[in-house]
Amino acid sequence: MADEVSDDRTQGPPERAPFPLTAYVQRLTERVRAFDRRRPLGWDLLLSGFFVTAALIDYTGGGWRNIAHNTDVPGPLVLCLSLALTVPLLWRRTRPMTALAVTVAAGVVNSWTGALLQAALVQLIVVFNVALRRPLKLLAGAGAMTLLPVVVGVTRYPKGSWDQQIVPQVWSITLVALLGIAVRSRQEYTSSLVERARRLEVERDQQAQLAAAAERTRIAREMHDIIGHNLSVITGLADGGSYAAAKNPERAGQALDAIATTSRQALAELRRLLDVLREEADPTPELAPQPALTDLDQLVDGVRAAGLPVRLALRGHPGSLAPGKELTVYRVVQEALTNTLKHAGSGAVAAVDVTYGDDGVRVSVTDTGRGGQARDLGSGRGLTGMRERTSLYGGTLEAGPLPTPPGGWRVRLRLPKEPSP
């Protein structure tokens, strides 16, 4: 009950659904943006056609005469000015400064003749697009160009003070420019979020690939340790059993029993490893534990049964050694004894010394076999796997021939003690 209460408190207040009108406006805005992205030319034609139609209605209906300073402006000139002030909206995306220059020129003529066509307000839409799509350093020039027709009109037909005629226009241009900058900042912020999400997806895929590669390497290392060691033991037992079959059938039978036991152990370890890869309905399958230091005696007994005399010495107390470190010690000893079985030859003797001290764990595996100088374990997966396991825990691993005489091979492992919490 306490856990349930704690979970409810950490979840925080439930999210409120947006109001129906807000949700409708958001959906409508998204549809308009999607249409604009898919068919920008169609949207430009629609917007430009709307203002061209409004300007032509103002011209044909004579509505422009209601606010004009001069009603004697020729009709063809008014028509040309109406088109020159609205048609350049088609260029507002690709060439906003060119569109602004055309509308400003038409606006100057409009103010000088006194027609005062309301289509001149379309210049504010072009200024908005300059702030939205062009470098901000061009914005000051665009604002100055937009004020030019206003100054011409005030000079040509002065009515009232300059402040009353120019300041409102300055505020209009400033507000439109600020709106364009705000929309531009919002778009850039949204684009940065989308790009960041894309990079995170790429990084996630890369991390998954790296994790899969690391898992494949770990599985290959485990397969090498399991199969290489057990097959070496089985080979030694089979060779010994074949020699003893003619003279001592009882020893041959013991060798066959040891081969069967070793094979079953290898199969059990392989099944445990493959169970990790199998996709099952149960998310928590029961798996057998990994080998630990308590299994060293069984490992050494198997090597002895294969014909290699091994002396095992344990000094100190392992204490609270991490399972990963125990597996590392086990695999290093297993790999070292497997290499001894492969390369040492007949008459070799091996010794395994495991020492637990205050500074960590020290392991030494030596043998008196021949071919110490000729062994090249650095090119195989065995020594590489041992070093990878050791590096995971900040340890050191040394492997090399012993001086002659007596010769042989030695593997030394040191794992430092885990820091106290």
Buried (B, 14 or more C-beta within 10 A) or exposed (E): EEEEEEEEEEEEEEEEEEEEEEEEEEEEEEEEEEEBEEEEEEBBBEBBBEBBEBBBEBBEEEEBBEEBBEEEBEEEEBBEBBBBBBBBBBBBBEBBBEBBBBBBBBBBBBBBBBBBBBBBEBBBBBBBBBBBBBEEEBBEEBBEBBBBBBBBBBEEBEEEEEEEBBEEBBEBBEEBBEBBBEEBEEEEEEEEEEEEEEEEEEEEEEEEEEEEEEEEBBBEBBBBBBEBBBBBBBBBBBBBBEBBBEEEEEBBEBBBEBBEBBBEBBEEBBEBBEEEEEEEEEEEEEEEEBBBBEBBEEBBBBBBBBBBEBEBEBEEEBEEBEEEBBBBBBBBBBBBBBBBBBBBEEEBBBBBBBBBEEEBBBBBBBBBBBBBEEBEBEEBBBBBBBBBBBEEBEBEBEBEBBEEEEBBBBBBBBBEBBEEE
